[in-house]
Amino acid sequence: MKKSTVPRPALARRKTSNKAATPLRRAIGRPKGTASPVGRDMLIQKTCELLAKVPLKEVTRAAVARAAGAHPSLIRYYFRDRSAMLLAAFEHLTTEYLRLNEEELGSHTRSADSRLRSRVTSLCRMQVMFPFFHRLIAEEVSTQRSAASRKALKRVIERGLTSYSEILQQGVEEGLMRTVNPAFLLLAIIAMAHSFVSDSYVLELATGKQHDDEEFGEQY
């Protein structure tokens, strides 16, 4: 009887110690005592820099860690997985596009044609700077099932749709444009900008000279 009797306090202690022995599910964020200067913003920046140079499939957490000179475990504290990291990069790049758009419009008149030209030009510039930007949206962000990715993509699309709707309305009032579906205009301009980079070989064959982003971009 003595041998088969297990004191309850011992069970309680064992259960507690087992629970304490599995500590690896930690909240996202920098661990206490970490002295590394690399933070979330820098990791996003390095992700975007990679998106400017290498195909999407090569932009991994390990690759970003190498680019930032940080241990791979640090990225896991900020981004639960690769998808979360790429989503953060997408949100950063869309903010960069808005900055480029404002820069492009600059001191020009806020006429409908100027506003439309600035959006087209800035999106083409964005695509040249980050050749895999469109693939990031089409192959990664749009396929993610998280609520955060759907919300981020919807916000960008709705913002673009609102802007094109306003430009078209203004253009019709100014007698410069005709009424068209703003969703079709949005899609056409995205395709235009993406094709300028992804189908550059067409320009090279059609013009008989090497594709130059700056020269052809201005003409385009």
C-alpha positions, 0 to 999 in steps of 0.5 A: 500500500505504501509503495503504490501511494503517491503523495498529491504534493509530489504530483503537483510539483511534477506538473508545475516543473513540467510546465516550466520546462517548456518555455519556448512559446514567447511573445513577439518582441525583443528578448530582455537583455538583448543588446543588438542594435537591429530592431523591427524597422531595420529588419523591414528595411533589409527585407525591402532591400532584398526585394529590390535585388532578388526573386521573392522566393529568396527573401527568407528570414535567414536571408534577411538576418544575414543582410542585417547582420543579426541572428535568425532567432531575432527575426522570430521575436518580431515576425512569427513567420516569413509571411508576417515579415513580407506583409510588414515589407508590403505595408512599408513599400505602399507607404513609400509609393504614396511618398513617391506619388506626392514627390512626383506631383510636387508643385504641379497643378492639381489638375486631373491629368497631373494627378493621373500622370503622377500616379502612373509615373510613381508606380512605374518608378516604384516597380523599377526600384522594387522589381518584385513588388508586384509579385510580392502582392500577387504571390504572397500578400493576396494568397495569405489567409490572415485577417491582417493581410486581407485588411492591408490589401483591401486598404491599399486597393480601396485607397487607390480606387478612391483616388482614381474615382476622384481623378476621373470625376475631376477630369470629367468636370474639367472636360479632359476625361470621360466616365470609365469604371475606376476599377478597370483604370486601377487594374490597367495602370497596375498592369502597365507598371508591372509590364514595364519591368517584367516585359522589358525584353519586348522593348529591347527587341522592338527598339533594337537597343538595351532597355534603359529604365530612365530613358524608356521610363520617361517615354513610357 
